């Protein structure tokens, strides 16, 4: 509002009153002179002159008028507190003046309160004015001022209502300002809107009213201000290019130099936001040169530093910030420069330099916002360097000094407890955030989420899941928090090995979140679920996408490269795996990670059977990374490489190094195993075993001694010395009855007895395993072996019992079909033909993919054939023929045989000849089939056909035995044929 809005009418009124007053001439002259000084805008001198009149004439009417002018002088000079005091004094001390200027006094008092940021008091006096003097000449300005007060108090809708009341005053001369103010209200309202749709709607309304000023009042002094405000709205909508266009336009017409500098400053920032850093820097430099000592110039110096940072010229940026600190040490830009230097160190992970700088900002500058942010970053630095106690101290300072950040500080304290592993204390702190009066709903959501994380770390999975589901159900309005809830649910299912459900939750997290970081880590976990589900191609695509993305941080990029190597490895694309792990090796700096990459590269070469390159990579670990846990692993693998390369002596030297230098290492048993096998390959069997026995004797108390004893027994088993294996296993059983391998020892003892056909002893070992160790992985096979042992002993009743028990317990076992088959064979041995047939049929019906499927058909066919159920047998054998498996030729032969026993000789011959036609490579069956067909022909007296059939035998076999038999048959049949078909001799006529 124009400060002089009521000034001239008041002055004219006062002057007229003074001229016609009966006071002395001198006061009148003094008043007139003071008034002239006032009108020349020399308010400080005018104020002194008016006060002299009051002092000299304290009780006169002119004293009241002079008091009013003192108040006006103070008001127009911006001394609102003093002006207010004067106006209120008039209301109490000078009733005559009060009565003359009551409307003006109410209005001016309201203006003073407005300028003193006391909008409620301002509105109070304006309402008194409007209620006492409705429709007076200050009514319209009063509504305008009310709207400004309401705007100051962030009561945007009421401010708009007040401005709407002006619409009926169509003749109002200040509508340009009214529309300008309305645009300003909508703009301020849009900034505070949390919902995007309403924010955009309010911003569009703001633009509409600024455009009305521009279009409807082209001569208004507010034109450029309206443009500038419109640019501010567009900036809030992220339309930086439109802002640049507007500012460049109004700069051509703006005459106020200070306003021009402000516009250029805003222009520079929009160039910065469009990443046109060169233009932004140019504008800031121009402002700095034109306004060196002005605050905008100082701010521009600071912004130049930001431009250098954006241009990746970090050293230049730091130099610029230091320049601002040194040249303008007590300014707010200097404080921000110090903060920016600290933040640069923070980003570079130069944490101790950052701590020093942020501490300096806190101590040196009294800028609350920077102190608050600096404290939070200091706290985060202490978190990152794992100094949780100091981090907690910092958050307690924030809690004390910044009450409005109390709950955020408590939340961060809880996070410190979480990082310390004190999950109960963390939960208690998070609960403070949740239980106390806390207006930050999003922080509550995060606290619930982190409480869930605490329960997850405490392995209280159900409680954790409840918390995550609470977040998902109640806080859908916070996309990133909701995404974290989905992400956490993904982890729970991942931990449960439910990779499909886990992947779906991680996908929800990715699609819900607005945060690139959450999207990235969700993508990473989606890849992990795919990898865990053996979907290596799909996992690989994601890992490569993450590692190639420009915004991926170094740690995530390295991990994605590493796991992409695993994908290639699992796909057996070892060259690509080597490339990725080599890239990982060149990326990371941590010695353990470098060793890990070399170890994986070595393994990839190992899998390629490129043992020379594999040994080279493992050797690099031995030479360069002795302090890592992979040193001993590398020794073992170099030994394995030399072993596979048949350089057994070198292999032994590496294996021995593990045994001798690291006798307590968990790989010792494998090294001894490698030594054993190396000696075997060198033919030095006794040396291998002797070495193991020496270890057992030398280190009887070693935790590895039992396993070495076990490996000795295992060795004898592997070389099929079952008697010795049994002795060694039994020695292990006696000495180490509580060892984790004891159950396996019983099993392999049983197998050793079984292989020696010592079935009662095998049964005893297997039964001990089943009774003592029912959860052992070999129990299933032990029960099956017990059944087999009884079968071998012809104890068919017990065999049936154990096969049946096996089927009942292990319906989905890979041996269940064997059990069906063996039950059928057992019944056959017991001459229980129907039961045998039934079990073969069950196997056929239930195990169509079984390796015994064909054999079950054949055995069923045999039984049917033996039972003279030839048609059924033929059907079964035909099915086998159609399977085109190994038994097809035999089945074809038995089809023919079945027809023979049915005495359908012609069909039998035809089926035997199909063996010859379709299975010429199966010599034995072809010869047998031709022989059988030939015999039928003989039986039928079809000697020529028989001869022809036997001749075919000569074409299909080189076996002399078969050929000789066939030749003899052909020879005999030819002789027989001649005898039967030789011509009858003509009888001589008897002479008469």
Secondary structure by P-SEA (a helix, b strand, c coil): cccccccaaaaaaaaaaaaaccccaaaaaaaaaaaaaaaacaaaaaaaaaaaaaaaccccaaaaaaaaaaaaaaaaacaaaaaaaaaaaaacccaaaaaacaaaaaaaaaaaaaaacaaaaaaaaaaaaaaacccccaaaaaaaaaaaaaaaacaaaaaaaaaaaacccccccaaaaaaaaaaaaaaaaaaacccaaaaaaaaaaaaaaaaaaacccccccaaaaaaaaaaaaaaaacaaaaaaaaaaaaccccccaaaaaaaaaaaaaaaaaacaaaaaaaaaaaaaaaccccaaaaaaaaaaaaaaaaacaaaaaaaaaaaaaaaccccaaaaaaaaaaaaaaaaacaaaaaaaaaaaaaaccccaaaaaaaaaaaaaaaaaacaaaaaaaaaaaaaaacccaaaaaaaaaaaaaaaacaaaaaaaaaaaacccccccaaaaaaaaaaaaaaaaaacaaaaaaaaaaaaaacccccaaaaaaaaaaaaaaaaaacaaaaaaaaaaaaaaacccaaaaaaaaaaaaaaaaaacaaaaaaaaaaaaaacccccaaaaaaaaaaaaaaaaaacaaaaaaaaaaaaaaccccaaaaaaaaaaaaaaaaaacaaaaaaaaaaaaaaccccccaaaaaaaaaaaaaaaacaaaaaaaaaaaaaaacccccaaaaaaaaaaaaaaaacaaaaaaaaaaaaaaacccccaaaaaaaaaaaaaaaacaaaaaaaaaaaaaaacccccaaaaaaaaaaaaaaaacaaaaaaaaaaaaaaacccccaaaaaaaaaaaaaaaacaaaaaaaaaaaaaaacccccaaaaaaaaaaaaaaaacaaaaaaaaaaaaaaccccccaaaaaaaaaaaaaaaacaaaaaaaaaaaaaaacccaaaaaaaaaaaaaaaacaaaaaaaaaaaaaaccccaaaaaaaaaaaaaaaaaaacaaaaaaaaaaaaaaccccaaaaaaaaaaaaaaaaaaaaabbbbbbbccccc
